[in-house]
């Protein structure tokens, strides 16, 4: 049975056997109580090595295919939700109907259906699976045998993963933080439980997120990454900066983004790396991503299948993802970021004008491509915006120009101040973070609604019909529905808790 309540009910922790469950692709077996011959949580968490295995299972959840449903090819972990975020924005165009994956998100219909297997259901299930498994780790790790430093490291990562899931869920299920603090958010859980919780307020949810990230930062300070796919303190600080920006807590956003920038752990890409670097966690700008082992690549139901139009995949079969002409035209000639979109007049049937090439496989025949979640470029943009909004304009210019001059040596923001400077930063944010899953966050926090440009090269004919071209701020269409099975099974919720 679905719902957080019932996911949490099992006395057994499933991530120890997660690989088998994931690649078996059976939703029902994942949600049901584990059979008696499986390893119990007591055994899994007897040592930190066992706890690390459980943590690795959560990381796998972020990129595997189909755990949320019976095989839908638009379900491949975190990057599915990053794509949803951008398709619900202003700057990403779908070329044609193709096989219809994600088109409901683009048209603002997917999240409106609360029934089993639909988008609201799969999103809720995906993030609460992570929350539940993180809670098992958080509640048990202190009793494990092993070095205290290892316990702290594992617990800190689990706290981050829980906070990350809550942050996405509350933004899918409710409008932005500022002005909506007292509105219903999502149920939060501090540990494994068999009792379903009510929807806390948005303020309650953000309090939980900030608390988790604060604890995670303390636990992970001074701890080395176990491997390239693991979370470290700069990962926590980047998410903390993003959360603070969403809360319009600009001093905190600037402070945390600057911590990451000044850490010395990340260097901005060369132009050559920019044109080839959005498929590997070894790239010098990536604060967090997961390395996808080639024999575990999910091929057609995957991020690259839906983005890279070069292989024979969904992107090449009509669902090419394109930048709007309106945004493309605002990228300066000579800016390396303009080169990762097909220039008008140079397109083909497979790769039409304005098609993105930013996210592409290094070798389409091998499907070798990592999933990238957080970048230091976002930290630069958060810092620039937050500094500008708090009256520190010289510092904002410096941070902004450091990033954008790396992309285009002729760039300058000199002479801009006040609203003009903030608007320039927001424009550079749209260009720089195109396709990285931030569009819906920004639409909500800036309270500008949806305003999709139309006409040649933009949304609408001859491209796929977006159906929705404008939405007022806080339109109910922005909100995913609470899954009906959650309302049916969670005794702390009623039909009145459903989103409009």
C-alpha positions as CSV (number, residue, x, y, z in Angstrom):
1,X,0.0,0.0,0.0
2,X,1.1,3.6,-0.7
3,X,1.6,6.5,1.6
4,X,4.4,7.6,3.9
5,X,2.6,5.8,6.7
6,X,2.7,2.5,5.0
7,X,6.2,2.9,3.5
8,X,7.4,3.4,7.0
9,X,5.5,0.5,8.5
10,X,8.0,-2.2,7.7
11,X,10.3,-3.2,10.5
12,X,12.9,-4.1,7.9
13,X,15.1,-1.6,6.0
14,X,15.1,-2.3,2.3
15,X,18.1,-0.3,1.0
16,X,20.5,-3.2,1.9
17,X,18.9,-5.1,-0.9
18,X,18.1,-2.1,-2.9
19,X,20.1,-3.0,-6.0
20,X,18.1,-6.2,-6.5
21,X,14.9,-4.4,-5.9
22,X,15.6,-1.5,-8.2
23,X,16.8,-3.4,-11.1
24,X,13.9,-5.9,-10.7
25,X,11.7,-2.9,-11.3
26,X,8.8,-4.2,-9.1
27,X,7.0,-1.4,-7.3
28,X,4.8,-3.8,-5.2
29,X,7.7,-5.7,-3.7
30,X,9.4,-2.4,-2.7
31,X,6.4,-1.2,-0.8
32,X,5.3,-4.4,0.9
33,X,6.7,-5.5,4.2
34,X,9.9,-7.4,3.6
35,X,9.7,-11.2,3.9
36,X,11.1,-12.8,7.0
37,X,14.3,-14.0,5.3
38,X,15.5,-10.5,4.5
39,X,18.1,-8.7,6.6
40,X,16.6,-6.7,9.5
41,X,17.5,-3.2,10.4
42,X,19.3,-4.5,13.5
43,X,21.7,-6.4,11.3
44,X,22.1,-3.8,8.7
45,X,23.0,-1.1,11.2
46,X,25.2,-3.3,13.4
47,X,28.2,-1.7,11.7
48,X,28.9,1.5,9.9
49,X,29.7,-0.6,6.8
50,X,26.2,-1.8,6.8
51,X,24.8,1.7,7.2
52,X,27.0,2.9,4.4
53,X,25.4,0.2,2.2
54,X,22.0,1.5,3.1
55,X,23.2,5.1,2.2
56,X,24.5,3.9,-1.1
57,X,21.0,2.5,-1.8
58,X,19.5,6.0,-1.4
59,X,22.0,7.4,-3.9
60,X,21.0,4.7,-6.4
61,X,17.4,5.8,-5.9
62,X,18.3,9.2,-7.4
63,X,19.1,7.8,-10.8
64,X,17.4,4.4,-11.3
65,X,14.5,3.8,-13.5
66,X,11.0,2.7,-12.6
67,X,11.0,2.4,-8.9
68,X,8.0,4.7,-8.7
69,X,5.8,2.9,-11.1
70,X,5.3,-0.1,-13.4
71,X,7.8,1.0,-16.0
72,X,7.0,4.5,-17.1
73,X,9.9,5.9,-19.2
74,X,9.6,9.4,-17.6
75,X,10.7,8.1,-14.2
76,X,14.4,8.0,-13.6
77,X,15.0,9.7,-10.2
78,X,16.0,13.2,-9.5
79,X,16.7,14.2,-13.1
80,X,13.1,13.4,-14.0
81,X,12.1,16.1,-11.5
82,X,14.7,18.5,-12.7
83,X,13.2,18.1,-16.2
84,X,9.7,18.6,-14.9
85,X,10.8,21.8,-13.2
86,X,12.2,23.2,-16.4
87,X,9.3,22.1,-18.6
88,X,7.0,24.0,-16.3
89,X,9.0,27.1,-16.9
90,X,9.2,29.7,-19.6
91,X,12.4,28.9,-21.5
92,X,12.2,25.2,-22.5
93,X,10.3,24.2,-25.7
94,X,9.2,20.7,-26.7
95,X,9.7,20.2,-30.5
96,X,6.8,17.8,-31.1
97,X,4.5,15.3,-29.3
98,X,6.8,12.3,-29.9
99,X,6.0,9.5,-27.5
100,X,4.3,11.9,-25.1
101,X,6.6,11.6,-22.2
102,X,6.6,14.7,-20.0
103,X,4.2,16.5,-22.2
104,X,1.6,16.7,-19.4
105,X,4.2,18.5,-17.3
106,X,4.8,21.0,-20.1
107,X,1.1,21.5,-20.5
108,X,0.4,21.8,-16.7
109,X,-1.9,18.8,-16.6
110,X,0.3,16.0,-15.2
111,X,0.2,17.1,-11.5
112,X,-3.6,17.6,-11.5
113,X,-4.4,13.9,-11.3
114,X,-4.2,12.3,-7.8
115,X,-4.7,8.7,-9.0
116,X,-2.2,5.9,-8.7
117,X,0.7,6.0,-11.2
118,X,0.2,9.6,-12.2
119,X,2.7,12.4,-11.7
120,X,1.5,13.6,-8.3
121,X,1.7,10.0,-7.1
122,X,5.1,9.1,-8.5
123,X,6.7,12.4,-7.3
124,X,5.3,11.9,-3.7
125,X,6.4,8.3,-3.7
126,X,9.9,9.0,-5.0
127,X,10.8,11.6,-2.4
128,X,9.1,9.8,0.5
129,X,11.0,6.7,-0.3
130,X,14.2,8.7,0.2
131,X,12.8,10.3,3.4
132,X,11.9,7.0,4.8
133,X,15.2,5.3,4.1
134,X,17.1,8.4,5.4
135,X,15.0,8.3,8.6
136,X,16.0,4.6,9.1
137,X,19.7,5.6,8.9
138,X,19.3,8.7,11.1
139,X,17.5,6.8,13.8
140,X,19.9,3.8,13.9
141,X,23.4,5.0,13.0
142,X,24.4,6.2,16.5
143,X,24.1,2.6,17.8
144,X,26.3,1.1,15.0
145,X,29.8,0.0,15.7
146,X,32.6,1.9,14.0
147,X,34.4,5.1,14.1
148,X,32.5,8.2,15.3
149,X,33.7,10.1,12.2
150,X,32.1,7.5,10.0
151,X,28.9,7.7,11.9
152,X,28.8,11.5,11.6
153,X,29.6,11.4,7.9
154,X,26.8,8.9,7.2
155,X,24.3,10.7,9.4
156,X,25.1,14.1,7.9
157,X,24.5,12.7,4.4
158,X,21.2,11.2,5.4
159,X,20.1,14.5,6.9
160,X,21.0,16.3,3.7
161,X,19.0,13.8,1.6
162,X,15.9,14.1,3.8
163,X,16.1,17.9,3.6
164,X,16.6,17.8,-0.2
165,X,13.5,15.7,-0.6
166,X,11.4,17.9,1.7
167,X,12.5,21.0,-0.2
168,X,11.4,19.6,-3.6
169,X,8.1,18.1,-2.2
170,X,7.0,21.3,-0.5
171,X,7.7,23.3,-3.7
172,X,5.7,20.9,-5.8
173,X,2.8,20.8,-3.3
174,X,2.6,24.5,-2.3
175,X,3.5,28.0,-3.5
176,X,6.7,29.7,-2.6
177,X,7.7,30.2,1.0
178,X,7.3,34.0,1.4
179,X,3.7,35.0,1.9
180,X,2.6,31.4,2.3
181,X,4.2,30.4,5.6
182,X,0.9,29.4,7.2
183,X,-0.5,27.4,4.3
184,X,-0.4,23.6,4.3
185,X,2.9,22.1,3.3
186,X,3.6,18.4,3.5
187,X,3.9,15.8,6.3
188,X,7.3,15.7,7.8
189,X,8.8,12.7,9.8
190,X,11.7,12.8,12.2
191,X,12.1,9.1,12.2
192,X,10.6,5.7,11.2
193,X,6.9,5.6,12.1
194,X,3.7,3.6,11.5
195,X,1.6,6.7,12.0
196,X,0.8,9.1,9.2
197,X,1.4,12.7,9.9
198,X,-0.8,15.7,8.9
199,X,0.3,18.4,6.5
200,X,2.5,20.8,8.4
201,X,2.6,24.4,7.5
202,X,5.1,25.7,4.9
203,X,6.9,27.3,7.8
204,X,7.1,24.0,9.7
205,X,8.5,22.2,6.6
206,X,11.2,24.9,6.0
207,X,12.1,24.8,9.7
208,X,12.7,21.1,9.3
209,X,14.8,21.6,6.2
210,X,16.9,24.3,7.8
211,X,17.4,22.2,10.9
212,X,18.5,19.1,8.9
213,X,20.9,21.2,6.9
214,X,22.3,22.9,9.9
215,X,23.0,19.6,11.6
216,X,24.4,18.1,8.4
217,X,26.8,21.0,8.0
218,X,28.2,20.4,11.5
219,X,28.5,16.7,11.0
220,X,30.2,16.9,7.6
221,X,32.6,19.7,8.3
222,X,36.1,18.4,8.0
223,X,34.9,15.1,6.5
224,X,36.3,14.0,3.1
225,X,33.9,12.6,0.5
226,X,33.8,8.8,0.5
227,X,33.6,8.9,-3.3
228,X,32.7,11.3,-6.1
229,X,28.9,10.6,-5.7
230,X,28.8,11.4,-2.0
231,X,27.5,14.5,-0.3
232,X,30.0,16.7,1.5
233,X,29.8,20.0,3.4
234,X,29.9,22.1,0.3
235,X,26.9,20.2,-1.1
236,X,25.0,21.0,2.1
237,X,26.0,24.6,1.9
238,X,24.9,24.9,-1.7
239,X,21.5,23.5,-0.9
240,X,21.3,25.8,2.2
241,X,22.0,28.8,-0.1
242,X,19.3,27.7,-2.5
243,X,16.8,27.2,0.3
244,X,17.6,30.6,1.8
245,X,17.2,32.2,-1.6
246,X,13.7,30.6,-1.9
247,X,12.9,31.9,1.6
248,X,14.1,35.4,0.5
249,X,16.6,35.2,3.4
250,X,19.2,37.0,1.3
251,X,22.0,37.5,3.9
252,X,22.0,33.7,4.6
253,X,21.9,32.9,0.9
254,X,24.9,35.1,0.2
255,X,26.9,33.8,3.1
256,X,26.4,30.1,2.2
257,X,27.0,30.5,-1.5
258,X,30.2,32.4,-0.7
259,X,31.3,29.6,1.6
260,X,31.3,27.2,-1.3
261,X,32.9,29.6,-3.8
262,X,35.7,30.4,-1.3
263,X,36.2,26.7,-0.3
264,X,38.7,26.3,-3.2
265,X,37.2,22.9,-4.1
266,X,35.8,24.1,-7.4
267,X,37.2,25.9,-10.4
268,X,35.2,27.3,-13.4
269,X,35.3,25.4,-16.6
270,X,37.4,26.1,-19.7
271,X,35.3,26.7,-22.8
272,X,36.2,23.2,-24.1
273,X,35.1,21.7,-20.8
274,X,31.8,23.7,-21.0
275,X,31.0,22.2,-24.3
276,X,31.6,18.6,-23.1
277,X,31.3,18.8,-19.3
278,X,27.6,18.3,-18.5
279,X,27.9,14.5,-18.5
280,X,30.6,13.7,-15.9
281,X,30.9,14.2,-12.2
282,X,34.6,14.7,-12.7
283,X,33.8,18.2,-14.1
284,X,35.4,20.9,-11.9
285,X,32.2,22.8,-11.3
286,X,30.0,20.0,-10.0
287,X,29.3,20.2,-6.3
288,X,27.1,17.1,-6.4
289,X,26.2,14.4,-8.9
290,X,26.2,10.7,-9.1
291,X,28.4,8.5,-11.3
292,X,26.2,6.2,-13.4
293,X,28.0,2.9,-14.1
294,X,27.6,2.0,-17.7
295,X,26.1,-1.4,-17.1
296,X,23.6,0.3,-14.8
297,X,22.6,3.0,-17.3
298,X,18.9,2.9,-17.9
299,X,19.1,3.7,-21.7
300,X,15.7,4.8,-23.0
301,X,14.1,5.7,-19.6
302,X,16.9,8.1,-18.7
303,X,17.9,11.7,-18.5
304,X,20.1,11.6,-21.7
305,X,17.4,9.7,-23.7
306,X,15.1,12.6,-23.1
307,X,17.7,15.4,-23.6
308,X,20.3,14.3,-26.1
309,X,19.0,14.2,-29.7
310,X,22.0,12.4,-31.2
311,X,21.3,8.8,-30.1
312,X,18.2,6.9,-31.3
313,X,16.1,7.9,-28.3
314,X,13.1,9.9,-27.2
315,X,14.8,13.2,-27.8
316,X,15.6,12.3,-31.4
317,X,12.1,10.9,-32.0
318,X,10.3,14.2,-31.9
319,X,10.8,15.3,-28.3
320,X,13.9,17.5,-28.7
321,X,14.3,20.0,-25.9
322,X,14.9,23.5,-27.2
323,X,15.7,26.9,-25.9
324,X,13.3,29.7,-26.8
325,X,14.4,32.1,-29.5
326,X,13.5,34.9,-27.0
327,X,16.2,33.7,-24.6
328,X,18.7,32.5,-27.2
329,X,18.7,36.0,-28.8
330,X,19.7,37.5,-25.4
331,X,22.9,35.4,-25.3
332,X,25.8,37.5,-26.6
333,X,27.6,36.4,-29.7
334,X,30.9,34.9,-28.5
335,X,29.4,33.6,-25.3
336,X,30.3,29.9,-25.0
337,X,26.8,29.2,-23.7
338,X,25.3,30.1,-27.1
339,X,27.2,27.3,-28.7
340,X,25.3,24.6,-26.9
341,X,22.1,25.3,-28.7
342,X,21.6,24.7,-32.5
343,X,22.0,28.0,-34.2
344,X,19.0,29.1,-36.3
345,X,19.4,28.1,-40.0
346,X,21.7,25.2,-39.2
347,X,19.3,22.6,-37.8
348,X,18.3,19.3,-39.2
349,X,15.2,17.0,-38.9
350,X,16.9,15.2,-36.0
351,X,18.4,18.3,-34.4
352,X,16.2,21.3,-35.3
353,X,17.1,24.9,-34.8
354,X,17.4,25.9,-31.1
355,X,17.8,22.2,-29.9
356,X,20.0,21.9,-26.8
357,X,23.3,20.1,-27.0
358,X,24.4,21.2,-23.5
359,X,23.5,17.8,-22.1
360,X,24.8,15.0,-24.3
361,X,26.4,11.7,-24.0
362,X,30.2,11.5,-24.4
363,X,29.7,8.3,-26.4
364,X,26.0,7.7,-27.4
365,X,26.8,4.0,-28.1
366,X,27.7,3.3,-24.5
367,X,25.0,5.5,-22.8
368,X,27.8,6.6,-20.4
369,X,26.7,9.7,-18.7
370,X,26.5,10.9,-15.1
371,X,23.7,12.7,-13.4
372,X,24.6,16.2,-12.2
373,X,22.5,17.8,-9.4
374,X,24.3,20.9,-8.0
375,X,26.9,23.2,-9.4
376,X,29.1,26.0,-8.1
377,X,27.8,28.2,-11.0
378,X,24.5,28.3,-9.0
379,X,26.4,29.5,-6.0
380,X,27.9,32.4,-8.0
381,X,24.4,33.4,-9.1
382,X,22.8,33.0,-5.7
383,X,25.6,35.1,-4.2
384,X,25.3,37.8,-6.9
385,X,21.6,38.1,-6.5
386,X,21.5,38.0,-2.7
387,X,24.3,40.6,-2.5
388,X,22.6,42.9,-5.0
389,X,19.3,42.6,-3.0
390,X,21.0,43.5,0.3
391,X,22.8,46.7,-1.0
392,X,26.2,45.1,-1.6
393,X,26.3,46.0,-5.3
394,X,30.1,46.2,-5.8
395,X,30.5,42.7,-4.4
396,X,27.5,41.5,-6.5
397,X,29.2,42.9,-9.7
398,X,32.5,41.1,-8.8
399,X,30.8,37.7,-8.2
400,X,28.6,38.0,-11.3
401,X,31.5,39.0,-13.6
402,X,33.8,36.3,-12.3
403,X,31.3,33.7,-13.5
404,X,30.1,35.3,-16.7
405,X,33.5,36.5,-18.0
406,X,34.5,32.8,-17.8
407,X,31.7,32.1,-20.4
408,X,32.2,35.4,-22.4
409,X,35.4,37.4,-21.9
410,X,33.7,40.6,-23.2
411,X,31.1,40.6,-20.5
412,X,30.6,43.5,-18.1
413,X,27.9,44.5,-15.7
414,X,29.3,47.9,-15.2
415,X,26.8,50.7,-14.9
416,X,24.0,48.5,-13.7
417,X,22.4,49.2,-10.3
418,X,19.2,48.6,-8.4
419,X,16.5,46.8,-10.3
420,X,18.5,46.8,-13.5
421,X,21.3,44.9,-11.8
422,X,19.0,42.4,-10.3
423,X,17.2,41.9,-13.7
424,X,20.6,41.3,-15.3
425,X,21.5,38.7,-12.7
426,X,18.2,37.0,-13.2
427,X,18.7,36.9,-17.0
428,X,22.2,35.4,-16.6
429,X,20.7,32.9,-14.2
430,X,18.1,31.8,-16.8
431,X,20.9,31.4,-19.4
432,X,23.4,29.7,-17.2
433,X,21.1,27.3,-15.4
434,X,19.0,26.4,-18.5
435,X,18.1,22.7,-18.2
436,X,19.4,22.3,-14.7
437,X,16.0,22.1,-13.0
438,X,15.6,25.6,-11.4
439,X,12.9,27.2,-13.5
440,X,9.8,26.4,-11.4
441,X,11.6,27.4,-8.2
442,X,12.3,30.8,-9.7
443,X,8.9,31.3,-11.2
444,X,7.4,30.7,-7.8
445,X,9.8,32.7,-5.6
446,X,9.8,35.7,-8.0
447,X,6.0,35.6,-8.1
448,X,6.0,36.5,-11.8
449,X,3.8,33.6,-13.0
450,X,4.2,31.9,-16.3
451,X,4.8,34.1,-19.3
452,X,5.9,32.0,-22.3
453,X,7.0,33.8,-25.4
454,X,5.2,32.8,-28.6
455,X,5.9,33.2,-32.3
456,X,8.6,31.7,-34.5
457,X,11.2,29.8,-32.5
458,X,9.2,30.0,-29.3
459,X,6.3,28.2,-27.7
460,X,3.5,27.0,-30.0
461,X,3.2,26.0,-33.6
462,X,5.1,24.5,-35.3
463,X,6.4,23.2,-32.0
464,X,4.3,21.1,-29.7
465,X,1.3,23.0,-28.3
466,X,2.2,24.1,-24.8
467,X,-1.5,24.7,-24.1
468,X,-0.7,27.0,-21.2
469,X,1.1,30.2,-22.2
470,X,0.4,32.4,-19.2
471,X,-0.4,31.7,-15.6
472,X,-0.9,34.2,-12.8
473,X,1.2,34.0,-9.7
474,X,-0.1,31.3,-7.3
475,X,-2.5,29.8,-9.9
476,X,-3.7,26.5,-8.5
477,X,-2.2,24.8,-11.6
478,X,1.2,25.2,-10.1
479,X,0.3,22.8,-7.3
480,X,0.6,19.0,-7.6
481,X,-2.4,17.1,-6.1
482,X,-1.9,15.0,-2.9
483,X,-2.1,11.4,-4.1
484,X,-5.6,10.0,-3.4
485,X,-4.1,6.9,-1.8
486,X,-2.3,9.1,0.7
487,X,-5.6,10.8,1.6
488,X,-7.3,7.3,1.8
489,X,-4.7,5.7,4.0
490,X,-3.3,8.5,6.2
491,X,-5.6,8.9,9.1
492,X,-4.2,12.4,9.9
493,X,-5.4,13.7,6.6
494,X,-8.9,14.2,5.0
495,X,-10.3,15.2,1.7
496,X,-10.1,18.8,2.9
497,X,-6.3,18.5,2.8
498,X,-6.3,18.2,-1.0
499,X,-4.8,21.0,-3.1
500,X,-7.3,23.0,-5.2
